[in-house]
């Protein structure tokens, strides 16, 4: 299957995370649907073929702000500066060195190695940089309260959908929240599904009005977003999950109670990517609390546990061809690009992954809880199939497998007890009991 990859409409740059709050009031002197003298239904005399000059850019931004207000039913409290930069300049900015916590980064490496998305032959940071560097069309920075749009041209060229998307992020920051304080990456993905889902939903409704009632500037033929066909497609799916599943999640809330119901998502966001993928499970079906007792020897040091979640499980199964890759396009939600549900992952009830650090290599214990024993068997069967079929693992008896070469060269022990599947990883078969003694 050839996967058509979608560019990322935005990348949020946060300066701390605001606490979820009720919509803050707009200035009394302002009017919904009018910004800086431009109304939502105005026609602009701008020329886009040679790029936008400063006056034209200001007019396009003001009218787009007014239109976002009309769609979302919320008033901006202040004007949002917009900068347009070439992709090369964006790549230079995003490539700057940053200080990282070695232990945190080491644990993150184990998380993505455990999900068979980034092997030992590369770093997680490098793999993500490849995806974002060629895919991001723009971002909103809450630190400077400004939007940066990325273009393929030297002259300022604006993609109207991306601008509307990023302005919605600014509106969220001014009137709602950009959320934060999640307990691990899967809950953070779920919260991002609200933030990005709202923005993508508004962007889609904006485009619908451009097709029916509004005079809109044409969209540029090229965004400069490079092809990522030669990159890690499974890792890309973990990045894109909030953008794909979030809009349908937000749409269901809007159907249920209008924009007030969508605003409520900021005070009670979903707790897991499972709730994004299956909106009917929100808010009652919360992730199970998983405890992983430490049964390691002195040869390994235990690191902080984390949660993988259903969306990343799906990406793992898809990447390693343990499920039909065509399922990604089967019956996505009304506003979704992909379908992140598959029989081997959709029974997820919770998981906990604990990295272990050793002098001669690292390992992990990954405990997964499933809704039914059948779900557990289905996942365990798919996981063992990945080891033997995709990684050419040999069986060593008692649920033990050894991958003798490649970027996932390690030993694995896979066991199932009722609704629980446990995966233990170590550098060697002998070290498995040092990570977790059975």
N, C-alpha and C positions, 0 to 999 in steps of 0.2 A: 504493500500500500504506500502510495506517495502522499505524505502529509503536507498540506498547505499550512505553513506557519504564519501566524498573525503577529504583526508588530505590536509592541507594548505601547499603549496610548499614553502611559505616564509612568513616572517613577517618583514616588513621594520622597522628599527630603525633609525629615522631621527634626525639629529642635526641641527634644523632649516630646512627651505625648500628653495632650490635654485630656482631662477627665471628661467622661460623657456628661453632657448637660442638656437641659431643655433649650430650644432655640432662643437666642438672645434677641432683644428688640432691635429693630432697625431705626435709623434716625427719623424723627417726625417730619423733617423737611423733604425727605426723599419720597419717591413714588415708584411702586412696583412696575417694572417694564420700561423705565426711562433711566438712562445713565449718562451723565455728562452731556446732556442735551440731545441724546440720540434715543429714539423709541424703537421698540422691538420690530415694528412693521415698516421702519424707514428703508428707503432705497439709497444706497451710497454711490457717489460718483468716484469710484476708485478704479485704478488700472492695475491688474495683478500680473500681467505678462512680464513686466520688467521689475517685479518685486514691489514691495510697498514702502513708500517713504514714511517718515515719522508721523506726518499728519494723517495719512491714510491708515497707518497701523493703529493710531489712537482711535480713529473713527470705527474701525472694524472691531477693536477690543470693546469699545463702549457699547456698540450695538449688540455684540455677542453677550455681554454682561446683561443687558436688558432682556435678551431672549432667554437666557438661562434663568433669570428671575421669573419670567412668565411661566416657563415650563415647571420649575421647581417650587414656585409659590413662596419663595423667600427673597428678601431684599439684601443686597450687599450693603455692608456698613462703610466700606471704603473702596476706592479704586485700586485695582491690582496692576502693578507694572508688568509689562511683558517684554521679554528680550528674545530675539531670534538669532540663533548662532548656527554656523555650518557644522556638519557632523564631525569633521576633523577637529574642530575646536572642542566639541563635547567630549570626544575620545581623549583629548589631551587633559581635560579637566578630570574626567572620571578615572584616568590612569594614575593620578597622584597617589603616592604612598600614604598609607594610614597605619596607625599603631594598632596592633591586635593583641589580645590576651592569648598567649601561647596555649594555655590549658583549654580555654574556650574553643580556640580554633582546632585543637587536636580532637576535642570531643565532637566538633562539627564534622571533621573528616570521617570519624567513625560512624556518625549518623548516615552520611551519604554513601559510605562504603557498605554499611549494613543493608541499605536499600538497593544496592547494586546499581547505583546511578553514577558514582564517581569512584573509580578504582585508585589503587596506590600509585599509578603511573602519572597522576596529575593532582593538582590541588583543587579543592572546592572553590576557593576564591578565584582561581584562574578560569575554571569552568563557568562560573557565573558571569565573570567579566566578558567572556566571549558572547554570552547570550545578550546581556544588557547593552554592550558596546554597539552592536549592530542592529538592535531592535527598538530602542527607546526613541519615541518621537517627541517627547517633551516631559517636563516635570514641574511640579509646584514645590517651592521651598517655603516651609513655614518659618524658617529662621529669618529670612529676609522678606517674607510676604510678597514673593514675586514668582512669575512663571517664566520658564525658559523653554522655547520651542526649538527643536532641532530640524534643520533643513538640509537638503542636498545642494542648495544653491548658495552662492556668495551673497546675493541680494536677499532681503527679508521676504521669505515666502511662507504663508500661513496656511496650514491645514485647518479648515473651519471646525471639523469634528474634534480634532485634538485640542484646539483652543477652547471649545465649549467644555470638553472633558476637564481640562486643567482649571478652568474658571470655576467649575463645580467644586473642585478640591479647595480652592480658595474660599468659596462660599461655605463649605463644610467647616473650614478652620475658623471663619468669622462667626458663624451662627450655630454650629452644632459641635462637632468634635472630629478629630482624626483618630480617635480611639487610642489604645495602647494599654500597657500593663498586663499583657497576655501571659498565661502560664505555659510557655513553650511555643515552638514554631507552628504547631498545628492549630492551636487556638489563635495565634497571630494571623495565620492564613484565613481563618474564619472571619476575624475582624476586618482584615483587608478585603474580604469578599463583600462586606457591607459598604466600605468606603469606595472601593473600585466598582462594585456593582451599581451603586447609586450613580456614580459618574458615567459609567457605560450606558446605563439606562437613560439618563438625561441626554447623552450624546446621540443615542439611537433615536429618541423622540425629536431631537433637534434636526437630525437628518430627514426624518419623515416630514417635518414641516417645510424643510427646504424643497422637498419634492412636490409639495402640494400648495403652499400658501405664501412662503417667504421668498424674497429675493435674496440669494446667497452668493457669496464669492465662490468661484469654481475651486475644486480641490486640485492641488498640484498633482501632476502625473507621477512624480517620484518623490518619496520622502527621504531617500538616501539610506533607508534601512536595508542593510545587506541581507542576503539569503543566509539562513541558519540551517540549511539542509545538511551541512557537513558538521554540525555541532551536536551536542548531546540532546537528542530529542526528548528523552525521558525527563531529564532535568528541566528542560524547557516547559514540559507539561506541569511540573510542580510550580514553576513561576507563574504560569498562565491560569492556573486553576481559579484564583479569585476573580480574574477578568472574565472567565468563561461562565462559572457557576454563580457568581455574585449577581449579575443582572437579572437572571430568572428568579433568584431568591428575593431580590428587591421588588420585582414585578408582582410576585405573589402577595407580598405585604401591601403593595399599593392597591391591588385588587381587593384585598380584604378590608382596608380602612383608609385608602387615599394616602396623601403625603404625611398625615399625622402618624399613620402606622409605620411608615418608613422612618420618620424621625424617632419613633420609639425604639427602633433597632439600635440606635446609638446609645441608648441607656440600658438596653438588654440585648447585646449582640450574641450571635451564635457562639457556642463553645467549642465547636470542632468543624473540620472540613466535611465530616459526615453530614452535618446539618445543612451545609451549603449544597451538597450533592443531592440530598434527599430533604427538600424544604418541609415536607410534611412531618419530619421528625423534630422540627423546631417548635417550641422550646423545650418540650418535655423530655426527649430522649437525650440525656446528657451522657458523656463518656463515663464508662465504668472506672472506678478507682483501682488502679493496678499497683500492687506492691511487689517489689523484687528484692527478697532478702539477700544479703551479701554472703555468699558461700565460696569466696575466693581464698587463695592462699596468699602468703606474704610476697609472692612473686609478682602480683598485680595490684595496682592501686585503683580503687573505685572512683569514678568521676560522677558528676551530677547527672541524674537521669533526665530523659527527655521523651517526648511523644512524637511518633511518626505520623499517624493519622491516615484516613482512608484515601485521600487524594494522592498522597505520596505512594501509598501501597499500589494504587492503580497505575501510577507512572512507572513504578518498578516492574510490575507484571507486563505492562505494555512494552517497556524498553527491552526486556529480556524475552519477549515473544511467548510469554506464558499464557496469554489470552489472545483472542482474535483481534488483530490491530484494527480491523475494520469497525470494531465496536465503538471506537472513538467518535465515529460519525453517525451512529445509530440513535435516532430520536433524541437529539439534544433538547433542552428546554426552549421555550419560545424566544428567549433572548440570549441563549447560550450558543457558543461556537462548537463546543465538544460535549461528549457524554462521558463522564468520569465513573460510570457505574459498570461493574462487571461481576459475574457470579462469584469469582474467587476473592473479591474484596468488599462486596456490598454488605456482608454480614458483620462487618467490623463493629465491635462494641467498646473497644479501648485497647491501648497498648502502652508499654513502657520499655524504653531502650536505655540500658546502662552501659556506658563505655568503661573499659578497663585498660589501664596503661601498664605496660611491662617494658623491661629493659631491652628485650629481644623482639619486641613487636607488641601491638595492641590487640585487644579483643573486645567482645561485648556480650551481654545477655539481653535478649529481646523477648519479652513476654507479651503475647497478644491474646485478648479475650474476644470471643465471638458470640453472636446472638444465639446460635444453636450448635450442637455438636456436629451437625452436618456441615455448617459453615466452616467450622474449624478443620474438618477433614478436607474440605474442598480447597482451603487455602494451603494446608500442609502439603497436599498432593501437588498443587501448582508450584509451591516453593521448591520442593524436592525436584520437580521437573526442571526448574530453572538451573539448579545445581548440575544435574546430569546432562541435560540437553544443551543449555546455553554456555555453561562454564566447563563442560567436560569433566565433571567431578567423578571420582571413583568411590564406590561404597566400601566402607571399612567395617560394616556390621554395627548392630545396635543403634541405628539411626545416625551413624557417623559418616561424613563425606569428606573427601580431601580434593581440593583443587590444586593441582601440582604446578601449574604455570599460569601466566597471565596476570592482569592487574588485580585480580581477586584471589591470588594464591594464598590459601588459608585452609584451616580445618573447620568443619561445621558439625554441630549435633542438633538434629531436629526431632523433637518429641511432641506428641499430642496426648493430652489427658482431658477427656471430656470436651469442654468448650474452650480449653486453653491450649495454645501452641507456644512452645518455648524453643528459641534458637540460640545456641551458644556458639561463639566464634573465638578462635585462638590461632596463633601462628602455626601451631603443629597439633597433630592428633593428641600427643602426650600432654600438651598444655591445656586441653579442654577442661580437664578436671582441676586445673589450677585457677581457671577463670570461674568455673562453677562445679563444685564437687557434687556428683549425683548421689 
